[in-house]
Amino acid sequence: MTGGPSIAATMAAEILALQPEAVSDDVLDKAALCLMDYLGAAYEARDLPWSRQARFRHRAVDQGAASIGLGRLTAPQDAAFANAVAAHGLVREDMHVGSVAHLGVVVWPALLADLAQLGRPVGGRKLLAAAVAGYEAGAVLGTALMTAELARLFRPTGLIGPFAAVAALCHFRGLTAEQTTSALSLAVNCAAGLNQWPASGGSDMYFHTGFAARNALVCADLAESGAFATREIIEGEAGLFRAFARQEPRRLPALFAGGFEIVKVFHKQAPACNFAQTPSQAALAVRLKVPGTSANVASVHIEATRAALLYPGCDASGPFGTMLAAKMSIQFGVAAAVARGSIGAGNYADLEDPEIARLIASTTLAENPELTVAYPQRQPAAVTLVLQDGTRIREALDDVIAAPAAMVRGRFKAAADEALGPGRAADLTAFIDALASSADALPLNALQLPRIQQ
C-alpha cells in the first residue's frame, strides 16, 4: 500500500473524531451493560488461583486505581493487569465474533485504571464513548486481520487487545492525532499471545488480557510524553498483516461507518469458550426432548464450523486435567449439557464425572460446510442424539443465543453483592445506570471496592 496517510494515522483521526454526543443512548446503554458484564465476571473470579497470582506483590496505596481482587486501591498499571486477569478468569467474558476477540476484558480495566489517575473530572458519557471507540478500533482491525488459521496459532485477544485499549485511552485522554498514532503503533508492537497453552493445559490464556491492559497504559503514556512510533506498523513490510497473518494489507473500513461494532458484541450464557457456546446450547435444547435421564442417550454427533474445530482446545475429548481445558472443549460442553440438563458453571465442577466421560467417548464432532459458510456473521451448530432404542433427535441453532441483559445484570448483582455487600453493590449499580448523565465518572473508582476497605 502506498500513498496517503497510514492505517494507524487514519484510525487515529477517526477515533478522535468520535464525539460523545454523537453516540446514541442505546449504544451507551450497551457500553454500560458491557461494563457490568466485565465487573460481574471480575468479582466472581476474584479469588481464583490466576486472579490471586495476578496480584502477587501488589500493594495497597492511599491514591490509586481500584483492584477488585485486592479490595483496595493500588498502582494503576497493577490494577489494570490484575482486573483484566480476574475478568477473564471465568471464561465468560464478552465476545466480538468477527475479530474472535474478548475486547471488554482489556478495554475496561485499562480505562478504569486511567480514570483513577487522570487528575481531572471527566463525564460519564465521555468514559462510555471512549470504551465504544476502543471496541470499534479493536473490532475493525481484528475482523480484517483474523482468520481461522491465524487464530489457531495466535490468541486474537492478545493481538488485538492492546490496540483496542489504547484507542479507548487516547480518546479518553483527548490526545492529539500525532500522539494517538504513535500510541496505536506502540500497541501493535505489544501484540502477543501464542495459542500453545491448550496442548499442555497451561494457564497462559488468563494472563494475555493482563499484559494487554497494562501495556496499553504504557503505550499511551509513552506517546503522550513524546515517543514517536512507526506510522506504517499495520501495513508495512514488517507490519502487522505481513508479520502475523502473512497476507497483503488492505485498507480497513472507516470506523463507525456502518454503525457501532460494540452492538455486535454478545454476552455468553455459559462460562466456556466462544466456540463451545452454540453447540452446548443446541445440546441442551435437544436434551430437553429426551425422555428420562441421559442414560437413554447412546451416542452424540456434533456439527460445527471449521473455525470452531480449528481453534486450539475446542476439538478435544480429554482427559481434562484442568477446568480451563474442559471449558475450551466442545465435546465436554455438549456432553455436560446432555448429562446435567444445563449449561451453567456447575457443569465444570467434576472433570471426571463418569456420565460425562461416557457421553464424550460416544461423541463425534465434524465440520458441516453449510455451517462454515455462515461464519462469522453467524455461529450455527447442530447436535444429534441417538437414543438406546435407535431413535435420532437433532437440534440445530442458526446462531449463538446471547445472554439477555437481565441475565448479565443478575450475575453482576450476585457477584457484586458477595464482593461488596448489598448496599455498596446497589450504589455501584445505580451509578453505572446513570453513568451517561454523570458529570464526573471518578466516583466509579471508589465504588468498585467495599466501603470499609477504601
Secondary structure, 3 states (H helix, E strand, C coil): CCCCCCHHHHHHHHHHHCCHHHCCHHHHHHHHHHHHHHHHHHHHCCCCHHHHHHCCCCCCCCCCEEECCCCEEECHHHHHHHHHHHHHCCCCCCEECCCCECCHHHHHHHHHHHHHHCCCCCCHHHHHHHHHHHHHHHHHHHHHHCCHHHHHHECHHHHHHHHHHHHHHHHHHCCCHHHHHHHHHHHHHCCCCECCHHHHCCCHHHHHHHHHHHHHHHHHHHHHCCCCCCCCCCCCCCCHHHHHHCCCCCCCCCCCCCCCHHHHCECCCCCCCHHHHHHHHHHHHHHCCCCCCHHHEEEEEEEECHHHHHCCCCCCCCCCCCHHHHHHCHHHHHHHHHHHCCCCHHHHCCCCCHHHHHHHHCEEEEECHHHHCCCCCCCCEEEEEEECCCCEEEEEECCCCCCCHHHHHHHHHHHHHHHHCHHHHHHHHHHHHCHHHCCCCCHHHHHCCCHHHC
